[in-house]
Amino acid sequence: MVAHAKAIGLYEGENDTLKNRLDYLAGYGGKREDGSDKTRVRLFKDFAPYSFGFVIEARNAQGEWSTWFHGGLLFHGAHDGNGNGSAPTLAVTLSPVTGWSIHT
């Protein structure tokens, strides 16, 4: 996915670039008072091309991880009507997108 994003000029930059969206997910939730992570993000393959599913897990007071919420880091472009709800992403954006968008 990184190679694809770099090849089409959508790896680094603002808004809908792959690195920007991955960095956003990585920083979600912050740290606990002892410096340990409050949350962790697990990515997995999505059925849509160049897209991920994700689950964000939160750590409780006993140090155990449980699912907090999940969603998708989806790649939109001409192949899906730029996020108009058509296949293969089957997801809608409020305005047309070429790049990655987080859906929860």
C-alpha positions in Angstrom: 0.0 0.0 0.0 2.9 2.3 0.8 4.4 1.6 -2.6 1.1 2.3 -4.3 0.6 5.6 -2.4 4.1 6.8 -3.3 3.6 5.8 -7.0 0.4 8.0 -7.2 1.8 10.8 -5.1 -0.5 10.3 -2.2 1.9 9.0 0.5 2.9 12.2 2.4 1.2 15.5 2.7 -1.9 16.9 4.3 -5.5 15.5 4.6 -6.1 12.4 2.5 -2.6 10.9 2.2 -1.8 7.5 3.5 0.8 8.6 6.0 -1.3 11.4 7.3 -4.2 9.0 8.0 -2.0 6.3 9.5 -0.3 8.9 11.8 -3.8 10.1 12.9 -4.8 6.5 13.9 -1.4 5.9 15.6 -1.9 8.9 17.8 -5.5 8.2 18.7 -6.0 7.9 22.5 -2.6 9.1 23.8 -0.7 7.8 26.8 -1.6 6.9 30.4 -0.1 8.6 33.4 2.7 5.9 33.6 3.7 6.6 29.9 2.1 3.4 28.6 -0.2 3.4 25.6 -3.9 4.0 26.3 -4.9 2.5 23.0 -3.5 0.4 20.2 -4.6 0.1 16.6 -4.6 -3.1 14.6 -4.9 -3.0 10.8 -6.2 -5.8 8.7 -6.8 -6.3 5.0 -10.1 -5.0 3.7 -11.9 -6.3 0.6 -11.6 -2.9 -1.1 -8.4 -2.3 -3.1 -5.6 -0.4 -1.2 -7.8 -0.2 1.9 -7.6 -1.4 5.5 -10.0 -2.4 8.2 -8.9 -1.4 11.7 -9.8 -2.0 15.3 -8.8 0.3 18.1 -8.3 -1.4 21.5 -8.2 0.3 24.9 -6.3 -0.9 27.9 -8.2 -1.1 31.2 -6.8 -0.5 34.7 -5.7 -4.2 34.9 -3.7 -3.8 31.7 -6.0 -5.9 29.6 -6.9 -4.9 26.0 -10.5 -4.8 24.7 -12.1 -3.5 21.6 -13.1 0.2 21.8 -14.3 0.7 18.2 -13.5 -0.3 14.7 -13.7 1.1 11.2 -12.0 1.3 7.8 -9.1 3.3 6.3 -10.5 3.3 2.8 -8.9 4.3 -0.5 -11.2 6.4 -2.7 -10.7 7.5 -6.2 -12.1 7.1 -9.7 -12.5 3.3 -9.1 -15.3 4.0 -6.5 -16.8 7.3 -7.7 -14.5 9.2 -5.3 -16.5 8.0 -2.3 -20.0 8.1 -3.7 -21.0 4.8 -2.1 -20.4 2.6 -5.1 -18.3 -0.6 -5.2 -15.7 -1.6 -4.3 -15.6 0.5 -1.1 -19.3 0.8 -0.6 -18.6 3.9 1.5 -19.8 7.5 1.2 -17.8 10.7 1.8 -19.4 14.1 2.2 -17.3 15.5 -0.7 -15.4 13.7 -3.5 -12.1 12.2 -2.3 -9.0 10.9 -4.0 -6.9 9.3 -1.3 -7.5 7.7 2.1 -10.4 8.4 4.4 -11.2 7.1 7.9 -14.7 5.6 8.3 -16.2 4.5 11.6 
